[in-house]
Amino acid sequence: MQKSSFYKYRPSGFVSVSGPDALEFLQGQFSNDLAKMEVGQVVYGLWLNRKGKIVADSFALRQGEERVALLSYFCEGAAIFDRLDAYLIMEDAELEKASEAPLACSVFGDAAQAAACERLGLKLPQLGEFSESEGVVAFWGRRGGVSSLELVGIDTSGSVCIERLDALISESGVESLSCNDLDAFAIEGRVPQIGKGFGDSDLPQELGLEVDAVSFRKGCYLGQEVMARLHAMGRVRKGLRVVSIENVDTASGLALPVDLLDEAGKRQGSLRSVAYSKSGGVVGLAVVSSGFSGRSLAAGDLLVELQESEEGR
């Protein structure tokens, strides 16, 4: 059972899309399928460019028949807004980016999640759905191999509620997590944090996002042709790998990303994120050439050991 803990943060991106054509417009831009999304549902996906590379990610929450909220942990709201605004031409839809990032809290552990929802008058949401009350939305996030309930104050009253909840949680003795803790969750769960070490140079398939964030059944959207071609090929040249890093004392000082070199000095990939693990040592996420069959690479003076890939399990 996951220990009760929480992490207070402000999502980097929060954009609202409203109007009669809002959902139809987003369907033609988003990598995942929104066509059947009902009010109260949430879908995670990506915004791609014409080459299929990742511009940003978002949770899309359908708040009403003509309103969808877009939220990203690490991708700037301006990047999402500009990406959509460039293709909003004839559709009857309006984009609005938040002037200030909303206040939010990730809650871990069944007891803490249930208590937080009860305190805020929220229903504990089902997977793929969100609940909303007094300016706060609750939905299940993507923090790695742990279950995270995201509570986001989407307006002023909601932010006040999150502030009060944060104070109550702190007073109750529930553990407050650090940014490093969240990074470790993501690394150990093989979840790339888009906008934080991952993104504009990457294809979804290289990061293992084709299962959860890309629909291969929906109609045309920007980047769709590349996604279909890669899906038909069934393989990409690079893949996401969890690594462990020696020389713990110097690992935190790495200027990421850093090239990963084999014994011959040939570049085989790049190290994108690192964190201290609660189980001991330093772990990281790297994008490594699919053709590399070795177990260790060099990141500057550091030795990086590749953990067994998903395919090798």
Secondary structure, DSSP 8 states (H G I E B T S, - for coil): ----EEEEE--SEEEEEESTTHHHHHHTTBSS--TT--TTBEEEEEEE-TTS-EEEEEEEEEEETTEEEEEESSS-HHHHHHHHHTT-SSSS-EEEE-SS---EEEEESHHHHHHHHHHHT-----TTB-EEETTEEEEE---SSS-EEEEEE-SHHHHHHHHHHHHHHHHTT-EE--HHHHHHHHHHTT---BTTTBSTT--GGGGT-TTTS--SSS---TTHHHHHHHHHHT--SEEEEEEEES-HHHHTT--SSEEEE-TTS-EEEEEEEEEE-TTSSEEEEEEEETT---SEEEETTEEEEE---GGG-
